[in-house]
Amino acid sequence: MCGYARDPARRLALRPRAPRATSQRVLRRVLIANRGEIARRVIRACRDLGVETVAVYSEADAGAPFVREADAAFPIGPSPARDSYLNAPALLVALKESGADAVHPGYGFLSENAAFADAVRDAGAIFVGPPASAIRAMGDKAAARRLMREAGVPVTPGTGLLGDADAAVAAAETLGYPVMVKASAGGGGIGMVPCEDEAQLRRGFASAVGRAQASFGNGAVYLERLVHGARHVEIQIAADAHGAVVHLFERECSVQRRHQKVIEEAPAPNLAPAVRDAMGDAALRAARAIGYRNVGTLEFLLAPSGEFYFMEMNTRLQVEHPVTEWTTGVDLVQLQLRLAAGEPLGLAQADLAQTGHAIELRLYAEDPARGFLPSPGEVTRLVWPSGADVRVDAGIEQGSKVTPFYDPLLAKLIVRGETREAAIGRGREALRTLSVEGVKTNAPLLARVLADPAFFRGEVSIHYLSRLLEQKQG
């Protein structure tokens, strides 16, 4: 163990980065350009592979568990993300001084930033993710729709980029209402506004442009036809540098609030085998069309009719990757690292199968009584559920301070069973044994979903949770 590299003398104790090889490379030391539970997840995968880890941390995270667990740790700036985890120059300095030969970006922050991926590679290190060209191709949502249409992947009827509200109104008359205004450079539900008529569209257009400009520095938007009653189903793919690509089946992500996922599961309930196969084939076509490498996810809208449409591709690891890991037996983070090192995929589509059922419950520091506003504070008491069929991916421990600077995700509770019904039962028990004090959480909401007869029957759509919240509890 190298200890904490918090001063120049400690930093120099780290071994220098191995020289670049001309073919396959062996990863020796990985810098994790992220924080919280995903940083800890990458540390575990690296430890299992015998790879050293380097954490980076902001002032707010100096005492966080992931900082302590890494082999070395480098401060990168003040607490706000823009000054630390989004500060590419500071991350590149840490990369150079740590001697790391690879960077794992996690998800969020700079994980889908093509310029950062290029900068890492220009520094002589490996970016644990796809080529920057693939990130760019999928980063512009309007351009991505064109690429997918050319590749034969079903795409929701929509438009190209729109210059003003008048153009949006004219396009909507052709598409037919309802429509969704979407930010071309967006993600995480930001810059998405559903509109039922012209008045809503004019207001929604201005709102989406403003939010997109403030969040991404790019106010470009386009329209898509809004599919009522749709589900959000995604396909996990993996590809190597030798031309092999497979999908690892689907995840159901329809239980979401304000376009943010709350509960995910695999397999997707009530999904016809023919639709599952068609979605998998479409995902493979999409990956091949952009020369994809490493792990990624194709997100689709699934209409009640069984038709499905491409929404976007996430060119990174997903928060909900554990449900795929537990139903396929494939460690996706280790696979990412092996693929980044140039190893062949080592998986054939015919050899992959889903076994059992897994559900992920996202535990947020949110106050349900205050409209789910973030609930910062100190975690004064913490008891995690345990058992062979329960996995906890957490960014906190007892005594951790939850700050207002970052996403309020505290942990993911992942449960599994031989059947979906068994997995739901284990999820209910996990929530009964969970105890978090000092901050408010959304645990009551998670328990309410698992107890809902409609959820138990698998009757979900992207509007499911908003409708459940509108119902009065007896």
N, C-alpha and C positions, 0 to 999 in steps of 0.2 A: 504494500500500500504506500502511496506517495504522500499521503496526508494532504492538508489544505495548502494550496499555493496562493497565499494571500499577500505575500511580499516577494520582492525580486529574488532574495536568497532561496526561498522555498521553491519558486518557479524554476530556478536553474537546476534543482535536484531531479527534475523530470528528464527522462531519456530523450534524445533527439528523435525526430520523426524518421521513420525508415525511408530510404530513397525510393523514388518511383520506379516500379518495375515496368517492363515492356509489355507484359501480358497480365495474367491474373495477379491480384495483389492480396496480401494477407493483412487484415486490419489488426493493428496493434493497440491503437489508442483512439477513442472516439470522443469528440467534444459534442455535448448535447446542448443545442441552442434553444433550450426551452426550460420549463419549470414544472413544479407540482407533480401530479400523478404520472404524467407521461415521461417526465425525466426519470422518475423512479422505475418505471416500466422498462425503459431503455437500459438503465443500469443493470437490472436483473438479467435481461437478455445478454448483455455484454459479459456479465460475470459468468453466465453459463457457457459462453463461448471462449472464455479465457482472455477477454479483451479489456484493457484498461479504460476507465471513463474519466472525463473531465467535465465538471459542472460549471456553469456560469450563473451568477446570481446578482440580483439587484439589492439595493440597501434593505428593502422590505423583506427579502427572502434570506438574509444572512443566516438566520437560525433555522431555516427550513430543513426537513428531513433529507431531501434529495441532495442538499449541499454536503451534509455529513456523510452520506452513503457513497458518494463518488470518490474515486481515488485521488482526485485533485479538484480544486474549485477556484475560480477566478471571478473577482468582482467586475461588473461591467457598467455600473452607473447607478443613478438615483432610481427611486421606486417606480415612477411612471414608465409604462412599457415603451413609450416613444424614446425614452432616454436610456433604456437598458436592453430589453429583449428584442426591440425593433431597431436597435442601434447597430447596424451592420458593421461600421468601422470598428466599434469596440469588440464585437464578436470576432472579427478577423484578427485583431491584435491578440485576443485570447488564444485563437487558433495557432498563431505563429509562436507565441511565447510558451504554449503548452506542449508544442511538438506533436499535437494530434495529427493523425493521418486521415481522419474522416470527420464529417460533421453530420449528426443526425438532427434534423430540424423539428421532430415531433409533429404536432399539428397546431394550426393557428400561427400567430406571429409571422415569421419569415418562411414558413414551410412551403408556400406556393409562390415565392418571390423568385422569378427567373434571374433577375440581376444578382441576387444573393447566391443562387446556385452557381452562376458563372464565376462570381468572385471567389467562391470557395475553390472551384476547380482551377482558376487562375493562380491561386495561392499554392497549388500543388497538392491539394487534398481531395478526398472523395466526398461528394455530396450524396448522402444516403437518400436517394430519391431518383426521379426520372431525369432525362436530359432537360436542359433549360428550354429547348425547342418545344418539348411536349408541354411543359408548364405554360409557356406562352400561348401555344395553340389552344389550350383549354381555359386559360385565364381570362380571355375575352369571350364572354358568354355568347355574344352575337356571332362572332367568328366561329366559335365552336359549333354552333348550330349548323352553320353552313358546311363545315367539315363533316359532321355526322350525317347530314343529309346526303352528301356525296358518297359517303361510305355505306349507304343503305341502311342506316340506323334510323328508326322512326323518330321524328321530331315533332313536338307540339306545334300546331299552326301558329305562326307569328310573323314578326317583321324583322327588318334590319334596324340599325340605329335610327332614332327619330330626332329631328332637329328642334321641334317645338310642340306645344300642346295641340296646335291645329293639325299638324301632321299625324299626331297620335289619334285624334278624333276621326280623321279621314280613314286611317288604317283600321280602327275599331269598327267602323261601319262595314268594312269588307269582311273582317274576321267574325263579327257578331259578338255581342256582349253575352256574358261577362268576360272581362279581360284582366290580365295581370301586368302591371308596369314592373319591369325588372331592371336593376342596374347591371350594365354589361360587365363591369369590373367587380361585381358584388360577391357576397358570400355571407353565410350565417343568417340569412333572412333580411339583411340590411338592404334597403332600397327596393323592397318588394311591396307593392300596394295593389290590392284587388279592387276592381271598379265595376259597378253594375250598370252605370249609365254615363252619359256625357259629362254631367256636372261632377260626378265623382272622379271621372278620368282627368278632367282639367285640374282639379285639386290634387289628385294623386300623382299626376305627372310632375307638378311643381315640387311636391313633397319628396318624391323619389329622387329627382335630380339633386335637390338640396342635400339629402342624406347621403347620396352616393358621392357627391363632391366632398362633403365633410369627412366621410369615412375612408374613401379610397383615393381622393384627389382626382377623381374622374367622374363627371356627372352624366356620362353617356347612358342612355336607357333605351329599351325596346319593349315591344308588347308581345305577350303570348295569350292565346285563348285560355281562359280559365276552365279547367275540367272539374265539374262538380262531382263530389263523392269520390274523388281520386284517392288512391293510396300512394305512399312514398315507399318504394321498394328499390333497393340498391344491390348491385352485383360486385363482389370483390374479385379483382383480377390480380395476376402476378405474371411478370414477363422477365426473361433474362436477356443478356446481350447477344445471345446466339440464335435468336429467332423463335424461341419457344414461349408460348403464352397459354395460360389456363385461367379458368374462373373457379372460384371457391364458393359458388352458389350465392344465395341471396340473404338479405337481412330486411326485416320489416321495420320501418322507421316512421310509421304514420302517427304515433302518439307524440305530438309536439305542440308546443305553446309558442305563439308568435314566431313560427317557423323555426324554433329551436327544439331539437329532439329531447325527449324526456325518458322514453322507454324504447328499447330496440330488442328485437328477438330474431332468432334463426332456428329452424326455417320460418318463412313467412306463413302464417296460418291461411287456410282456405285458398291456396294458390294452385291452380290447375297445373299438372305436370307439363302440359304442352306450352303454357305460358312461361313457366320456369325455364324450360329448355330454350325457348325463343329469346328470352331476355339474356340468358347466358351467351347464346350465339351472337346477339347484337353487341354485347360487351366485348367479346373477342374481336369482332370486326372493328369496333371503335379503337381498341388498343393497337391493333395492327396498322390502322390507318394513320396513326400519328407516331409510329415507331416507338411505342411506349416501352419503358424498362422499369423494373422494380415493382412495388406494390401500389395499387390505385383502386379507385371505386367509381363505377358508373351509376349515377342516380337517375331513376326513372319515375315518372308518374304512371300509375296503373289505373285505368278507367274501369268503372263497374262492368263495362262491356267486355273486358279482357284485353282491350287494346292498351298498348303502353307507349310512352314517349320519353325520349331523352330529355333530361333537365340540365345536367352538368356532370363534369368529371372532376373528382377530387384527386389531385395528383400528389397524394400523400397518404399516410396512415390515417385511419378514421378513429374517432373516439370509441366507436362501438366495435372495434376489431375483436374484443374478447369473445363475443358470441360466435363468431366464425371460428376462432381458435378452438373453442370447446366442442363445436359440432363437426369439425373436420380433422382435429388432431394436429393441425399445422400451427407452429409458433410463427406468427406473421412478422414479429420484430426480428427474430433471428433470421427469418427468410430475407427480410430487407437487407440486413447486414451482409449475408452471404451473396445476395445478388449484387450489392454495391461493390463487393470485392471481386466480382467477375465470375463467380461460380455459376455453373449451369443450374437451371431451375430444379431439375431432379424430380419433377412431378409430371405425371401424364394425366390428362383429363379423365381417362378411363379408370384410373386408380383412385380418384377422389370421390368421396361420398359424405353425406351428412348423417350423423348418428345422434339420436336423442334430440333434445331441445334445450336452448339456452336463452335466458332473458337478462338484459342489462337494465338496471335502475340507476339513473343519474341522480346523485344526491347533491343538491345545491344549497348554499347558504342563502336562503330566501325566506322572506316573511309572507306567508299566504294571506295573513290578515291585512297586509298593506299592499295588496296588489302584486305580490311576489317581488317586491323590491329587495335588492341585495341586503344581507344582514351581516355586516362585519362585526368583529369582536374576537374575544379569546375563547378557544374551546377548552372549557374548564373540566369537562368530563367526557370520556369517549369510550364506548364499548362497541366493538365490531361484532357482527354475527360470525359464526365459525361453522366448520363442517366440511366434509369432503366435496360436497356439491355447492359450496359457496366460495366465491373468490372476491376479494376486496382489493381494488386498485385505488389507493388513496394518496392524496398529496399532503395530508395532515396527520398529526398525532395529538394526543392530549397535551395541552399547553400551547398549541400552535395559534398564531394570530392570523385571523382572516382579514385581509386588508381590502380596501375598496379599489385597489389599483388594477385588479385582474378579474377574469371570469370567475364567478362565484362557485364553480364546480369544486366540491370537496372530495368526492370519491365516486366510484362506480361499484355498485353491488351486482355481481354477476352470479346467477344461479342456474342450475341445470337439473334435468330429470330425463327419464326415459321417454316421457311424453310431455306435451305442452301443459297438460293439466297438472302433472307432477311438478314441473318447473314453476308454475304459478303458485302451487302450494308451498314450495320451498322459498319462493320470494316473499310470501306472506309471513312465513316464520322468520325469515331474515330481518324483516322490518320490525317484527315484534321484539326481537332481541337486540336491535340496534338502539343505542343511547347516545345522543349528542346534546351536550348542555353548553350554554354560553353564547350560542348563536342559534337563530331560528333556521329550520330546514324545511324542505318540501317533502319530508318523509310522509306526513299525513296524506298528501296528494297521491304519492306513489301507492300507498296502501289502499286509497279509495279506488284507484284504477284497477288494482289487482282483485278487488272485491266486486267490481262491476260486472253484472251478468253479460252485458254486451261485449266487454273485453274478453271475458272467459270464452265466449262463442267465437271470438276472432272477428267481430264486426267492427272494424276500425277503418278510419279514413283520416286524411289530414285535418278534418274538422272535428274529429271525435272528441278531443280533449276540451275544446272551447265549448262544445255542447254539453259535455259532462259538467263543466264548471258553471254553466248557466242553470243547471238543475239544483233545486233546493234539496239539502240533505235532510233525511228524516230523522 
